[in-house]
Amino acid sequence: MAPRRRRGGNSAQDDASEVDAPKNRPPNTAFRQQRMKAWQCVLTPKLIVTIFSILAAVYLGFGAYLTWLAFTVRDLSIDYTDCIHSAPKDKFGPMDEGLIVAHFANSDNQTLKSPQAEWQQVKRNVTYGNYSVEHDFCLVQFNLPEDLQPPVSMYYHLENFYQNHRRYVGSFNAKQLLGDAVDGSTINGSTCDPITHDPNGTGKIVYPCGIVANSMFNDTFSSPVLLNPPGNEGGVNGSREYRMNNSTGITWPGIRDLYGETKYSLDQIVPPPNWVERYRDGYTVDNPPPNPANWEHFQNWMMLAASPNFFKLYQRNENESMKAGRYQVDIESNFATEKYNGRKAFVITTLSTMGSRNIWPGIIFLIVGGICLLLDVYFILSFFLWKPRKLGDPSYLSWNQPQAPPPQGHGGAP
């Protein structure tokens, strides 16, 4: 009997496929034919107890180390949101203790042991180019009960500010920030909307465009000044400045590569609406547009936060310890948090290997390690003390079980 062909098949093609079959057949090797020796882990009681013992030791040890690192960090946070409305104008007055959060070790200096702080509001002239503007300043004095070892950093902390909003996160033009003179039609079609062109109708392009740049945090902080230092060594008028660098070294390496000096001419661009007070006459020769490649505060602001409560680095000192004593920080208060029902504060902190103070990673590791330890104890009791069945006992197989007699009236011969 001739071999049966497939319906619609071609005899010539069938003959060719039979000839080519040996060419397409995989070689008869252990690897290609999947005959290699394999190892399969058998989870015996001893192996399970060993695994959970190791996991418990690793998680508990690492969690304890992270928690210890967090508690070695010393920090002081002062909320100055209401300073312009609540602080006295003629002299320093006490701040509400609820606005102060501090983490320090026990100090022998009883006069500085409490993180008490006082504030005062004043008005000062700030110069921009060839003109000056009167601004509100908040002066804050606080106690530092112990020396802070370098590096010492100052952050600003914002609450209830949603940099992660879906429209906010894309409201900038990367090519414009890189320095390219992006044309107006491209800016109109970009995500910078509605901060794209001069609201006065001149047709000039906003530089930098977008909501992110327009909403930049614009409070300024002075370096902390130690009041009445011991011996007044090098001090002026009974004080000594703890100088902190706020222009370089406060952003991540490589971030500067995303920015460049603009190629726009001054008659092509205007500042964002919220920058008008700083650039009252627009961008001029005496008051030119900023170079974002050298403006690290701007670069930090453009690194958008993932949560509505966030910290951003403002200034730091990497070499000199900050001595215990009474300090004063002068704050130019420009950022209006009442528009979005937010809060603002400044934080002075030391750093550990894992960064600033954050106890939650250590707590999470401790919780996972504790769960592994509890399971480990349970398995030890189950496998070795509660007398379980023998491992791999064939008598528990279904075909080795005694057969139950059939029920009456069923299965028997009539």
Residue, then its C-alpha position, 0 to 999 in steps of 0.5 A: m500500500a502506497p503512503r498516504r499523501r496530505r490533501g493538497g500536497n505536492s509529491a515533489q515537495d514531499d520527496a524533497s522534505e523526506v530527503d532534507a529531514p536528516k539535515n534538520r534533525p538535531p544532533n543526537t547529543a545529551f544537550r540537544q536531546q535534553r538527556m543531561k543530568a539534572w539536580q532537583c532540590v528536595l526540601t527536607p526539614k533540615l534544609i528548610v530550617t537551615i534556610f530560614s535560620i540564615l535568612a533570619a540572621v541576615y535580615l535581623g543583622f542588617g536591620a539592626y545595622l541600618t537602625w543603628l546608622a539611623f540613630t547615629v544621625r543628628d538633625l534639627s528641623i524648624d518649621y518657619t511657615d508662619c513666621i511672617h504672620s506670627a513672629p514678632k517684629d521688634k524682637f525675638g520671640p519664642m517659637d511653638e515647640g511643635l514646630i521643632v523636631a530634633h534628634f540629638a544624644n544626651s548632652d552635658n550642656q544643660t543650657l543647650k539641652s532643649p532645642q528651643a528656638e526663637w524667631q523674628q520678622v524683619k524687612r530688608n532690601v534685596t538688590y537685583g541688577n540695578y534696582s532693589v526690592e524690599h522683602d520679608f525676612c525671617l530670623v531664626q535662633f536655635n540651640l545646637p546641644e552637641d557638635l555635628q561632625p562633617p559633612v553637615s547639610m542644610y535641606y529645605h523641606l516642603e509638605n503638600f507640594y505635588q511635584n509628581h502631578r501628571r501634568y507637572v512632571g512633564s511641564f518643561n522643554a529639555k532642549q531649551l534647558l540644554g541651551d538650544a534656541v527652541d522656536g515659538s511654534t515648538i514651545n507652543g506644541s510642547t508640554c510647557d503649556p500654559i507657561t510658553h509665551d509672554p502673558n503681556g502679548t509681546g510674543k516673546i518666549v518664556y525662558p525657561c518655559g513650563i510650570v516646573a521652572n515657574s514654581m521654583f522654590n525661591d527662599t534663601f538661607s544664610s549660613p548659620v552664625l554662631l552667637n557668642p562663640p567661646g573666646n570669640e575666635g575670629g568672630v565679628n561683633g560677638s559671632r562667627e559664621y559657620r560657612m556652608n557652600n550653596s553653589t557647587g557640590i550640592t547636586w548629583p554628578g552628571i546632572r549638569d550635563l542636562y543643562g547649558e547656557t541659552k543661545y537665545s538673544l535677550d530680545q527673544i525671551v522673558p522670565p517666567p511669571n513668578w520670576v518677574e520680581r527678580y527680573r522686573d525689567g525682563y532679561t537685560v545686560d545688567n540682569p541677564p538670564p541665569n545659566p542653568a548649567n551653573w545653577e545647582h539650586f535650579q538643577n535640584w528643583m528640576m529633579l522632581a520628587a516622587s511624594p508630596n513631602f520632600f527634602k532638597l539639598y540647599q547647602r553643605n559643609e564637608n570639612e568643618s564640624m559645627k560646634a555646639g551653641r546658639y545659632q542664627v539663620d536669616i531666611e528670605s521668605n518668598f515662597a508662598t505655601e498658603k496658596y496650596n495649604g503647604r508647609k516649609a521648614f529647614v533641616i540641619t543634619t549630619l549624614s551616615t553611610m545610608g544618608s540622612r535619618n530614616i529608620w524605616p529601612g531598618i524596621i522593614f528588615l527587622i520585621v522580615g527577619g522576625i517573620c523568618l525567625l518565627l517560621d524557623v521556630y515553627f518548623i523546628l517544633s513541627f519537624f523535630l519535636w512534634k513527631p511528624r511522619k517519616l519523610g518519604d514513607p511509601s506506606y502513605l502512597s494511595w496504592n499502599q492504603p487498605q481498600a475500604p469494603p464496597p458499600q452494601g448493595h453496590g458492586g456485588a454479583p446479583 
